[in-house]
Amino acid sequence: MIDNVRRTTIPSKWYMDEQILKIEKRNIFSKSWHLFCSTDQISNSGDYKTMMINDQPIIIIKDENNSINAFYNVCQHRGCVLLDNDGNAKSLKCGYHGWVYDLNGNLKTARGFDKQKIKIENFSLKPVEHHVWMNLIFVKLQNECYDIKKTLTKIEKIISPITFDQYSYHSRVSYKINCNWKIYMDNYLEGFHIPIVHPKLNDAINYKSYKTETFENFSLQWCHIKSQSSPYKKSSSNQKAFYFTLFPNILLNIAPGRLQTNIIEPIDALSCNVHFDYYFLDIEPNQISKDINFSEKIQNEDIDICERIQAGLESNGFDSGILSTEYEIGVSHFQNYIENKINNG
């Protein structure tokens, strides 16, 4: 466990300063792993998904051999974004001048150019490194990233015998929240507020069992679930909920028979998008609805709190607060990470 507990919060201006966000994009998001999607969202040859990650257009596509490829979603002729949204394609054709790439990113047709006069192999799509873990696909934009395999192996051992390989993608729910992305992270990283803000969640868990553990590049919160009031799949085994935070902005919420991933995406210094993706294992539709409705209620409570915090941090009545060394060590761990990245890159 990482033991470097801070007593005071980072400055309030860091939650509203566009220059700080620029530094975060440069020092944090450009040098981090990002959760993209699951393999069952691109199950067939030619299936692709596109996403903007830290202002970079990325595409993931399955080729004719069912291998997964990741590229910058940018034509190498004049820099036009190739494809929008998600879909299936036999090749990737630029909608500007008609250059065509195969599913492995190789340029096949350079309309307007003589193949004998240009080295067509020099104009392949720029690759993006990716890693698949339990059917979740992660990508990184630069080499300056931590060893995600090492981190995910630790998580695997913690949650064993749970695996997500057989879980099926169900749906995505997205929220635009009027708060800095770090406020949402701070709020997620402690269960201290649960009895006050989330009475229904408090009824579903054994709050006295709530624990926080910190590690290099991630943290874990976990607790026992009360089977009689749980909204999740009933199990004869010891029921636990796991809440993982992979720095900087990936959340894994694990409950019996269900994985919910969250991606927290800055829009500007004062707002963010939060994307909830749901995965289930052999669960009845009515149980799935119960789970999603329960999560929706918790999320709306968190949105209200996060937006109230943003208003408070922007006021003249607050600058820097204090952190509990017993209940807010996850927040402390994350804010140490943020401070180090902003100050040292």
C-alpha positions as CSV (number, residue, x, y, z in Angstrom):
1,M,0.0,0.0,0.0
2,I,1.2,3.5,-0.8
3,D,1.5,5.6,2.4
4,N,1.9,9.3,1.7
5,V,-1.1,10.9,3.2
6,R,-1.6,14.6,2.7
7,R,-3.6,16.8,5.2
8,T,-4.7,19.6,3.0
9,T,-6.4,19.7,-0.4
10,I,-4.9,21.0,-3.6
11,P,-5.8,24.7,-4.3
12,S,-9.3,25.6,-5.3
13,K,-8.1,27.5,-8.4
14,W,-6.9,24.2,-9.9
15,Y,-10.6,23.2,-10.3
16,M,-11.4,26.3,-12.5
17,D,-8.2,27.3,-14.3
18,E,-8.1,26.5,-18.0
19,Q,-4.3,26.8,-17.9
20,I,-4.2,24.0,-15.3
21,L,-6.4,21.9,-17.6
22,K,-3.9,22.5,-20.4
23,I,-1.1,21.2,-18.1
24,E,-3.2,18.2,-17.2
25,K,-3.8,17.3,-20.8
26,R,-0.1,17.6,-21.5
27,N,1.3,16.0,-18.4
28,I,-1.4,13.5,-17.5
29,F,-3.8,12.6,-20.2
30,S,-1.4,12.4,-23.1
31,K,0.9,10.1,-21.1
32,S,-1.8,7.8,-19.7
33,W,-3.6,4.6,-20.7
34,H,-7.2,5.1,-21.7
35,L,-10.1,2.7,-21.7
36,F,-11.6,2.5,-25.1
37,C,-14.2,-0.3,-25.4
38,S,-14.7,-4.0,-25.1
39,T,-13.9,-6.7,-27.7
40,D,-17.5,-7.7,-28.1
41,Q,-18.3,-4.2,-29.3
42,I,-16.1,-5.0,-32.4
43,S,-17.0,-8.7,-32.7
44,N,-16.9,-9.1,-36.5
45,S,-14.3,-8.4,-39.1
46,G,-14.5,-4.8,-40.2
47,D,-16.3,-3.6,-37.0
48,Y,-14.8,-0.3,-35.8
49,K,-15.3,2.2,-33.1
50,T,-14.0,5.8,-33.0
51,M,-13.3,8.1,-30.1
52,M,-11.7,11.4,-29.3
53,I,-9.1,10.8,-26.5
54,N,-7.4,13.9,-25.2
55,D,-8.4,15.8,-28.4
56,Q,-6.9,13.0,-30.5
57,P,-9.1,11.1,-33.0
58,I,-8.6,7.3,-32.5
59,I,-10.1,4.3,-34.3
60,I,-10.1,0.7,-33.3
61,I,-11.0,-1.9,-35.9
62,K,-11.0,-5.7,-36.3
63,D,-9.2,-6.9,-39.4
64,E,-9.9,-9.9,-41.7
65,N,-8.0,-12.2,-39.4
66,N,-10.0,-11.0,-36.3
67,S,-7.0,-9.2,-35.0
68,I,-7.6,-5.8,-33.3
69,N,-5.8,-2.7,-34.7
70,A,-5.7,0.8,-33.3
71,F,-4.8,3.9,-35.3
72,Y,-5.0,7.6,-35.3
73,N,-8.2,8.2,-37.3
74,V,-6.5,10.6,-39.7
75,C,-5.8,10.3,-43.5
76,Q,-2.1,10.7,-44.3
77,H,-2.9,12.8,-47.4
78,R,-4.1,16.0,-46.0
79,G,-5.0,15.2,-42.4
80,C,-8.8,14.7,-42.7
81,V,-10.5,12.6,-40.0
82,L,-11.4,9.3,-41.8
83,L,-14.5,8.0,-40.1
84,D,-17.1,9.2,-37.7
85,N,-19.1,7.2,-35.1
86,D,-19.0,3.4,-35.2
87,G,-19.8,0.8,-37.9
88,N,-18.5,-1.9,-40.2
89,A,-16.3,-1.4,-43.2
90,K,-14.3,-3.5,-45.7
91,S,-11.8,-0.7,-46.1
92,L,-11.3,2.8,-44.7
93,K,-12.0,5.5,-47.3
94,C,-11.3,9.2,-46.7
95,G,-14.3,11.4,-47.5
96,Y,-12.1,14.2,-48.6
97,H,-10.0,13.0,-51.6
98,G,-10.8,9.3,-51.6
99,W,-7.6,7.7,-50.3
100,V,-8.3,4.1,-49.3
101,Y,-6.7,2.0,-46.5
102,D,-7.1,-1.6,-45.7
103,L,-8.2,-2.9,-42.2
104,N,-4.5,-3.1,-41.2
105,G,-4.0,0.6,-41.9
106,N,-2.0,0.1,-45.2
107,L,-2.6,2.6,-47.9
108,K,-4.1,0.8,-50.9
109,T,-5.4,3.6,-53.2
110,A,-3.7,7.0,-53.3
111,R,-6.2,8.8,-55.7
112,G,-4.5,11.5,-57.7
113,F,-1.0,10.0,-57.3
114,D,1.1,7.7,-59.4
115,K,2.0,4.6,-57.3
116,Q,5.4,4.5,-59.1
117,K,6.2,8.1,-58.0
118,I,5.4,7.8,-54.3
119,K,6.3,5.2,-51.7
120,I,2.9,4.1,-50.8
121,E,4.2,2.1,-47.8
122,N,5.2,5.4,-46.2
123,F,1.6,6.6,-45.9
124,S,0.1,3.9,-43.7
125,L,-2.1,5.0,-40.8
126,K,-0.2,5.9,-37.7
127,P,-0.6,3.1,-35.2
128,V,-1.7,3.5,-31.5
129,E,-0.5,1.0,-28.9
130,H,-3.3,-1.0,-27.3
131,H,-3.7,-3.7,-24.7
132,V,-6.6,-6.2,-24.1
133,W,-7.4,-7.3,-20.6
134,M,-10.5,-9.4,-19.8
135,N,-12.0,-8.2,-23.1
136,L,-11.5,-4.5,-22.2
137,I,-9.3,-2.6,-24.7
138,F,-7.0,0.1,-23.5
139,V,-4.9,2.5,-25.6
140,K,-2.1,4.9,-25.0
141,L,-0.9,7.9,-27.0
142,Q,2.7,8.1,-25.9
143,N,5.4,5.7,-24.6
144,E,5.7,7.6,-21.3
145,C,3.1,5.4,-19.6
146,Y,3.1,3.1,-16.6
147,D,3.2,-0.6,-17.1
148,I,-0.6,-1.3,-17.4
149,K,0.0,-5.1,-17.5
150,K,1.6,-5.0,-14.0
151,T,-1.3,-2.9,-12.7
152,L,-4.0,-5.1,-14.2
153,T,-2.3,-8.2,-12.9
154,K,-2.6,-6.9,-9.4
155,I,-6.2,-6.1,-9.9
156,E,-6.8,-9.6,-11.3
157,K,-5.3,-11.2,-8.1
158,I,-7.5,-9.0,-5.9
159,I,-10.8,-9.8,-7.5
160,S,-10.0,-13.5,-8.2
161,P,-11.9,-15.7,-9.1
162,I,-13.9,-13.0,-10.9
163,T,-13.1,-12.5,-14.5
164,F,-14.9,-10.5,-17.2
165,D,-14.1,-12.6,-20.3
166,Q,-17.7,-13.9,-20.5
167,Y,-19.4,-10.6,-19.6
168,S,-21.5,-9.0,-22.4
169,Y,-21.6,-5.3,-23.1
170,H,-25.1,-4.0,-22.5
171,S,-25.3,-0.2,-22.9
172,R,-23.7,3.2,-22.3
173,V,-25.2,6.0,-20.3
174,S,-23.4,9.4,-20.5
175,Y,-23.8,12.5,-18.3
176,K,-22.6,16.0,-18.7
177,I,-21.7,17.5,-15.3
178,N,-21.0,21.1,-14.5
179,C,-17.9,20.5,-12.5
180,N,-14.2,20.1,-13.0
181,W,-13.3,16.4,-13.7
182,K,-11.2,16.2,-10.5
183,I,-14.2,17.0,-8.4
184,Y,-15.9,13.9,-9.8
185,M,-12.8,11.9,-9.1
186,D,-12.4,13.3,-5.5
187,N,-16.0,12.4,-4.8
188,Y,-15.7,8.9,-6.1
189,L,-12.5,8.2,-4.2
190,E,-14.1,8.2,-0.7
191,G,-17.0,6.5,0.9
192,F,-17.1,9.0,3.7
193,H,-20.2,10.7,2.1
194,I,-22.2,7.6,1.5
195,P,-24.4,7.6,4.7
196,I,-25.3,11.2,4.1
197,V,-25.6,11.5,0.3
198,H,-26.6,7.9,-0.7
199,P,-29.1,6.4,1.8
200,K,-30.1,3.7,-0.6
201,L,-26.5,2.7,-1.3
202,N,-25.8,2.8,2.5
203,D,-28.7,0.3,3.0
204,A,-27.2,-2.0,0.4
205,I,-23.7,-2.2,1.8
206,N,-22.1,-2.9,5.1
207,Y,-20.6,0.6,5.6
208,K,-18.6,-0.6,8.7
209,S,-16.7,-3.0,6.4
210,Y,-15.7,-0.1,3.9
211,K,-12.0,-0.1,3.3
212,T,-9.6,2.0,1.0
213,E,-6.3,0.7,-0.2
214,T,-3.8,2.7,-2.3
215,F,-1.3,1.4,-4.8
216,E,1.0,2.8,-7.4
217,N,-1.2,4.2,-10.3
218,F,-4.4,2.9,-8.8
219,S,-6.5,2.6,-5.7
220,L,-9.2,0.3,-4.4
221,Q,-12.3,0.8,-2.2
222,W,-14.3,-2.3,-1.2
223,C,-17.0,-3.4,1.1
224,H,-19.3,-6.3,1.9
225,I,-22.8,-6.2,0.3
226,K,-26.0,-6.9,2.3
227,S,-27.6,-9.7,0.3
228,Q,-31.1,-8.9,1.6
229,S,-31.1,-5.3,0.3
230,S,-28.7,-5.6,-2.6
231,P,-29.7,-4.5,-6.1
232,Y,-27.2,-6.9,-7.6
233,K,-27.3,-10.6,-8.6
234,K,-27.7,-12.9,-5.5
235,S,-24.9,-15.3,-4.9
236,S,-24.2,-17.9,-2.3
237,S,-20.6,-16.8,-1.9
238,N,-19.4,-13.9,0.2
239,Q,-20.7,-10.8,-1.7
240,K,-18.4,-7.9,-2.1
241,A,-18.3,-4.7,-4.1
242,F,-15.0,-3.5,-5.5
243,Y,-14.4,0.1,-6.7
244,F,-11.1,0.6,-8.6
245,T,-9.6,3.9,-9.8
246,L,-7.0,3.6,-12.5
247,F,-5.2,6.9,-12.8
248,P,-6.1,9.3,-14.1
249,N,-9.8,8.7,-15.1
250,I,-10.8,5.1,-15.3
251,L,-13.2,3.6,-12.8
252,L,-14.1,-0.1,-12.5
253,N,-17.2,-0.8,-10.4
254,I,-17.5,-4.5,-9.7
255,A,-20.5,-6.2,-8.2
256,P,-21.8,-9.8,-8.4
257,G,-22.5,-10.6,-12.1
258,R,-21.9,-7.0,-13.2
259,L,-19.0,-4.7,-14.3
260,Q,-19.7,-1.0,-14.7
261,T,-16.8,1.1,-16.1
262,N,-16.7,4.9,-15.9
263,I,-14.6,7.2,-18.0
264,I,-14.3,10.8,-16.8
265,E,-13.6,13.1,-19.7
266,P,-12.8,16.8,-19.2
267,I,-14.7,19.2,-21.4
268,D,-13.3,22.4,-20.0
269,A,-12.1,23.5,-16.6
270,L,-15.7,23.8,-15.3
271,S,-17.4,20.7,-16.9
272,C,-16.9,17.1,-17.7
273,N,-18.5,14.1,-19.4
274,V,-18.9,10.8,-17.4
275,H,-19.5,7.7,-19.5
276,F,-21.0,4.6,-17.8
277,D,-20.6,1.3,-19.7
278,Y,-22.5,-1.7,-18.3
279,Y,-21.5,-5.4,-18.7
280,F,-23.4,-8.3,-17.3
281,L,-23.0,-12.1,-16.9
282,D,-26.1,-14.3,-17.3
283,I,-28.5,-11.9,-15.6
284,E,-32.2,-11.6,-16.1
285,P,-33.5,-8.4,-17.9
286,N,-35.5,-7.3,-14.8
287,Q,-32.4,-7.6,-12.7
288,I,-30.4,-5.6,-15.2
289,S,-33.0,-2.8,-15.1
290,K,-33.0,-2.9,-11.3
291,D,-29.2,-2.5,-11.3
292,I,-29.1,0.4,-13.9
293,N,-32.0,2.2,-12.1
294,F,-30.1,1.9,-8.8
295,S,-26.9,3.3,-10.4
296,E,-28.9,6.1,-12.0
297,K,-30.2,7.2,-8.6
298,I,-26.7,7.2,-7.1
299,Q,-25.3,9.1,-10.0
300,N,-27.9,11.8,-9.8
301,E,-27.1,12.2,-6.2
302,D,-23.4,12.5,-7.0
303,I,-24.0,15.0,-9.8
304,D,-25.9,17.3,-7.4
305,I,-23.1,17.1,-4.8
306,C,-20.3,17.6,-7.4
307,E,-22.0,20.7,-8.9
308,R,-22.5,22.1,-5.4
309,I,-18.8,21.6,-4.7
310,Q,-17.9,23.4,-7.9
311,A,-19.9,26.4,-6.9
312,G,-18.3,26.3,-3.4
313,L,-14.8,26.1,-4.8
314,E,-15.4,29.1,-7.1
315,S,-16.7,31.2,-4.2
316,N,-14.6,33.7,-2.2
317,G,-15.5,31.7,1.0
318,F,-13.1,28.8,0.4
319,D,-9.5,28.2,-0.7
320,S,-8.2,24.9,0.6
321,G,-9.7,22.3,2.9
322,I,-8.5,19.4,5.1
323,L,-8.5,15.7,4.5
324,S,-9.3,12.9,7.0
325,T,-6.4,10.6,7.4
326,E,-8.9,7.8,8.1
327,Y,-11.7,8.3,5.6
328,E,-10.2,10.2,2.7
329,I,-6.9,8.5,2.0
330,G,-8.1,7.7,-1.6
331,V,-8.6,11.5,-2.2
332,S,-5.2,12.2,-0.6
333,H,-3.5,9.6,-2.9
334,F,-5.1,11.0,-6.0
335,Q,-4.4,14.6,-5.1
336,N,-0.7,13.8,-4.5
337,Y,-0.7,12.2,-8.0
338,I,-2.2,15.4,-9.5
339,E,0.1,17.7,-7.7
340,N,3.1,15.8,-8.8
341,K,2.0,15.7,-12.4
342,I,1.2,19.4,-12.6
343,N,4.4,20.4,-10.9
344,N,6.8,17.9,-12.4
345,G,5.3,16.6,-15.6
